[in-house]
């Protein structure tokens, strides 16, 4: 039975990873589409490394050298990855390469003529393009990857300057790109870049906050074991049972408490509805958590194994130390007896 559960868990993890790859690729396509259909035709230079790539493209073009912005962006990111490949896990590297590839390809080939031909209202294109770009970045972050760019460079800078947080590193990168935009393209273009930066940041935060939001669900039920096992085994969520009593019926009832991400609330409702349709469920948004609670079952099992192993090692070391002290005392006692 345990072997089957392990196989099922491994299969589910593989399917989740494939889904991550698909979603990160979609995120890259959205970001690249925003760049080539909104930013580039309107002459908007976004912040980050994509903006830096656009600045380099403009400088080369003014010198008579035609070099695609997507290729410049790809070269910059490949150089960063070669430099910092040991700083990332293999999953993040793979997902980011997928996102980067989808982003650069869509930058080059996904421009829609019906949109690019109407790039007269720069402010409107800044707002819409910034929102799409932020959505793509947030989606990539949500599924454990990225589309390359400033976040990769921020990790490298944070490695060499640990006291400077990644958010501050990204801010410095954006300021640097904006200053280059002022020098190369003028103040008005830089102001549009700031608008894009603000709108895209809001879009990214909206996606991440919406997905990361957690709800505390209280389930008053009679089939508490079945519901709890379903949440534990199928969705790997920690569950706490609280004993309660109905003041009208004077009957004992179980109250299950679990924390569920907002995007999985439909799954929880389906589970409860299937097992006990008459169970009473209510929820509230969790604004903050702290302490040693076990939110995910998989993490909890791994964490408990570590804690048990640490406790065992400490106990073993303590017993060994006590045995050593006793032996040392016995040796001293024998030596003193021999002298007498």
SVG drawing of the C-alpha trace seen along z (x, -y; Angstrom):
<svg xmlns="http://www.w3.org/2000/svg" viewBox="-31 -65 81 67">
<polyline fill="none" stroke="black" stroke-width="0.4" points="0.0,0.0 2.8,-2.4 4.5,-1.5 1.4,-2.5 1.1,-5.7 4.7,-6.6 4.2,-5.9 1.1,-8.0 2.8,-10.8 5.8,-10.6 3.4,-10.6 1.5,-13.6 4.8,-15.5 5.8,-14.8 2.5,-16.0 2.7,-19.1 6.2,-19.8 4.9,-19.4 2.1,-21.8 4.7,-24.2 6.6,-24.0 3.5,-24.7 2.4,-27.7 5.9,-29.3 6.0,-28.9 2.6,-30.7 4.0,-33.4 7.0,-33.9 4.7,-34.2 2.5,-36.8 5.6,-38.9 7.1,-38.7 3.8,-39.5 3.5,-42.6 7.0,-43.7 6.7,-43.3 3.1,-44.3 2.9,-47.2 6.4,-48.5 8.4,-48.2 6.0,-49.7 5.2,-52.6 8.9,-53.3 8.5,-52.4 11.6,-51.2 10.6,-49.1 12.8,-48.8 14.8,-45.7 17.1,-43.8 14.6,-43.8 14.7,-47.6 18.5,-47.4 18.4,-45.1 16.2,-47.6 18.6,-50.5 21.5,-48.4 19.4,-47.7 18.7,-51.4 22.4,-52.3 23.5,-49.7 20.8,-50.6 21.8,-54.3 25.3,-53.1 24.0,-51.1 24.1,-47.7 20.9,-45.7 20.7,-43.3 17.4,-41.9 16.4,-43.0 15.3,-39.4 18.7,-38.1 20.5,-40.7 18.2,-39.9 18.9,-36.2 22.7,-36.8 22.6,-38.8 20.6,-36.2 22.7,-33.3 25.8,-35.1 24.2,-35.6 23.2,-31.9 26.7,-30.7 28.0,-33.0 25.5,-32.0 24.4,-28.5 25.6,-27.1 23.4,-29.6 20.1,-28.0 18.4,-24.6 17.9,-22.5 14.1,-23.0 14.4,-26.8 17.1,-26.7 14.9,-24.5 11.8,-26.5 13.6,-29.8 15.2,-28.5 11.7,-27.5 10.3,-31.0 13.3,-32.7 13.0,-30.7 9.3,-31.4 9.8,-35.1 12.6,-35.6 10.7,-33.7 7.5,-35.6 9.5,-38.9 10.7,-38.1 7.6,-36.4 4.5,-37.3 3.9,-40.9 0.3,-41.4 0.1,-43.9 -3.5,-45.0 -2.0,-46.1 1.3,-47.4 -0.2,-49.6 -2.3,-51.5 0.6,-52.5 -0.3,-56.2 -1.4,-56.5 1.8,-55.8 0.2,-56.2 -2.5,-53.6 0.1,-51.2 2.2,-51.8 -0.7,-50.9 -1.9,-47.8 1.6,-46.5 2.7,-47.0 -0.3,-45.1 0.3,-42.2 4.0,-42.2 3.3,-42.2 0.8,-39.4 3.4,-37.3 6.1,-37.9 3.8,-37.1 2.6,-33.9 6.2,-32.8 7.0,-33.5 3.9,-31.7 5.0,-28.4 8.6,-28.5 10.3,-30.0 11.0,-33.4 11.4,-34.9 15.0,-35.8 16.1,-39.4 16.4,-41.5 15.5,-38.8 18.4,-36.6 20.9,-39.5 19.4,-40.4 20.3,-37.0 23.9,-37.4 24.2,-40.8 22.7,-39.5 25.2,-36.7 28.1,-39.2 26.4,-41.8 24.3,-39.8 23.2,-42.8 21.4,-44.2 18.0,-42.6 16.9,-41.3 14.1,-43.9 16.6,-46.7 18.9,-45.1 16.0,-45.1 15.2,-48.7 18.9,-49.7 18.8,-47.9 15.6,-49.7 17.0,-53.1 20.2,-52.4 18.0,-51.5 15.9,-54.6 19.0,-56.8 20.3,-55.2 16.9,-55.8 17.1,-59.5 20.5,-59.8 19.8,-57.9 16.1,-58.6 15.1,-61.6 13.1,-62.4 9.6,-61.7 10.6,-58.1 12.0,-57.5 8.8,-58.7 6.8,-56.2 9.3,-53.6 8.5,-54.5 4.7,-54.2 5.4,-50.7 7.5,-49.8 4.7,-50.8 1.9,-49.2 3.8,-45.9 4.8,-45.8 1.1,-46.2 0.2,-43.5 2.8,-41.1 1.9,-41.8 -1.8,-41.3 -1.2,-37.8 1.1,-36.7 -1.0,-38.1 -4.2,-36.6 -2.5,-33.2 -0.7,-33.2 -3.7,-34.3 -4.6,-31.7 -8.0,-31.0 -8.7,-29.2 -11.5,-26.8 -13.6,-25.4 -15.5,-22.3 -18.1,-21.2 -18.9,-17.6 -19.5,-14.0 -17.3,-12.2 -14.2,-14.0 -11.8,-11.0 -12.8,-10.6 -12.6,-14.4 -9.3,-14.7 -7.8,-11.7 -8.9,-13.1 -7.2,-16.5 -4.1,-14.8 -3.6,-12.1 -5.0,-13.6 -4.1,-17.3 -1.4,-17.1 -2.8,-19.7 -2.3,-19.8 -5.6,-19.4 -6.3,-20.0 -9.4,-18.5 -11.2,-20.5 -13.8,-18.8 -17.1,-20.8 -20.6,-20.5 -23.9,-21.7 -25.6,-23.9 -29.0,-23.1 -28.6,-19.4 -26.1,-18.7 -24.3,-16.4 -20.6,-16.2 -19.2,-17.4 -15.8,-17.6 -14.4,-20.8 -11.7,-20.5 -9.3,-23.4 -7.2,-23.6 -5.3,-26.3 -6.0,-26.2 -4.6,-28.5 -7.4,-30.6 -6.9,-28.9 -7.8,-25.4 -11.0,-26.3 -13.1,-24.6 -11.1,-21.4 -11.9,-21.5 -15.6,-22.2 -15.8,-19.3 -14.2,-16.9 -16.5,-18.0 -19.6,-17.9 -18.7,-14.3 -18.0,-12.9 -20.6,-14.8 -23.0,-17.1 -24.6,-18.4 -21.3,-19.5 -21.2,-23.1 -18.2,-25.0 -17.1,-28.6 -13.9,-30.4 -12.0,-33.7 -8.9,-35.2 -5.6,-34.6 -3.6,-37.9 -0.6,-36.6 0.8,-33.3 3.8,-32.6 4.9,-29.8 5.7,-26.1 2.4,-25.1 2.4,-22.3 0.8,-23.8 1.8,-21.2 1.7,-17.5 4.7,-16.7 6.8,-19.5 5.6,-18.4 6.6,-14.8 10.1,-15.9 10.4,-18.4 9.4,-15.8 12.0,-13.4 14.7,-16.0 13.5,-17.0 13.5,-13.3 16.9,-12.7 18.3,-15.8 16.7,-14.7 18.2,-11.2 21.7,-12.5 21.5,-14.8 20.3,-12.0 23.0,-9.6 25.7,-12.2 24.5,-13.0 24.4,-9.3 27.9,-8.8 29.2,-11.8 27.6,-10.5 29.2,-7.1 32.6,-8.7 32.3,-10.7 31.4,-7.5 34.2,-5.6 36.6,-8.4 35.5,-8.5 35.9,-4.7 39.4,-4.9 40.4,-7.6 38.8,-5.6 40.8,-2.4 44.1,-4.4 43.6,-5.9 42.8,-2.5 46.0,-1.1 48.0,-3.9 46.6,-3.3"/>
</svg>
